[in-house]
Amino acid sequence: MPNSIDSKTQELITQNFELEVPDEPISDERLFEILADQIAYMIEFRMEYLLSLLYRNDVLEHKINEALSPSNEDPPNIALAKLVMERQRQRIATKKAYKVDPIEDIDEELRF
């Protein structure tokens, strides 16, 4: 799958959305299913928190509104899970396109 989610990004999604996943790596499709189920739960019981997570993950507000619209062909949890995965793939592509090599000659105190 092009632009698949790497393990670091998968871990970030897992932590942010409090997903219960197996310890071994899982496919993007399985991650999507688990994420969609968690989003369905959050829509029902933790909507404010879900909206906060979407904001922190840089999902655009107009896309969120479209996903939550009754006229959307996908159920809201599926539409929002698609947006989260799409945004994470965009982040991966951006990081690859603008990869910066580490600075070699820097004082130890200044390194992160």
Contacts in CASP RR format, 6 or more apart in sequence:
PFRMAT RR
TARGET T0000
AUTHOR 0000-0000-0000
METHOD contacts of the structure
MODEL  1
MPNSIDSKTQELITQNFELEVPDEPISDERLFEILADQIAYMIEFRMEYL
LSLLYRNDVLEHKINEALSPSNEDPPNIALAKLVMERQRQRIATKKAYKV
DPIEDIDEELRF
1 28 0 8 1.000
3 89 0 8 1.000
3 92 0 8 1.000
3 93 0 8 1.000
4 28 0 8 1.000
4 89 0 8 1.000
5 13 0 8 1.000
5 28 0 8 1.000
5 31 0 8 1.000
5 85 0 8 1.000
5 88 0 8 1.000
5 89 0 8 1.000
5 92 0 8 1.000
6 92 0 8 1.000
7 25 0 8 1.000
9 88 0 8 1.000
9 91 0 8 1.000
9 92 0 8 1.000
10 25 0 8 1.000
10 26 0 8 1.000
10 31 0 8 1.000
12 88 0 8 1.000
13 19 0 8 1.000
13 31 0 8 1.000
13 35 0 8 1.000
13 84 0 8 1.000
13 88 0 8 1.000
14 21 0 8 1.000
14 31 0 8 1.000
16 53 0 8 1.000
16 56 0 8 1.000
16 57 0 8 1.000
17 35 0 8 1.000
17 38 0 8 1.000
17 39 0 8 1.000
17 42 0 8 1.000
17 53 0 8 1.000
17 84 0 8 1.000
18 38 0 8 1.000
19 31 0 8 1.000
19 34 0 8 1.000
19 35 0 8 1.000
19 38 0 8 1.000
20 34 0 8 1.000
21 31 0 8 1.000
21 34 0 8 1.000
26 34 0 8 1.000
28 85 0 8 1.000
31 85 0 8 1.000
32 81 0 8 1.000
32 82 0 8 1.000
32 85 0 8 1.000
35 81 0 8 1.000
35 84 0 8 1.000
35 85 0 8 1.000
36 77 0 8 1.000
36 78 0 8 1.000
36 80 0 8 1.000
36 81 0 8 1.000
37 77 0 8 1.000
39 50 0 8 1.000
39 76 0 8 1.000
39 77 0 8 1.000
39 80 0 8 1.000
39 81 0 8 1.000
39 84 0 8 1.000
40 75 0 8 1.000
40 76 0 8 1.000
40 77 0 8 1.000
42 49 0 8 1.000
42 50 0 8 1.000
42 53 0 8 1.000
43 50 0 8 1.000
43 76 0 8 1.000
43 77 0 8 1.000
43 80 0 8 1.000
50 80 0 8 1.000
51 64 0 8 1.000
54 64 0 8 1.000
54 80 0 8 1.000
54 83 0 8 1.000
54 84 0 8 1.000
55 61 0 8 1.000
57 84 0 8 1.000
57 87 0 8 1.000
57 88 0 8 1.000
58 87 0 8 1.000
58 91 0 8 1.000
59 80 0 8 1.000
59 83 0 8 1.000
59 84 0 8 1.000
59 87 0 8 1.000
63 83 0 8 1.000
64 80 0 8 1.000
64 83 0 8 1.000
66 72 0 8 1.000
66 79 0 8 1.000
67 74 0 8 1.000
67 76 0 8 1.000
67 79 0 8 1.000
67 80 0 8 1.000
67 82 0 8 1.000
67 83 0 8 1.000
68 76 0 8 1.000
68 79 0 8 1.000
68 80 0 8 1.000
72 79 0 8 1.000
74 82 0 8 1.000
END
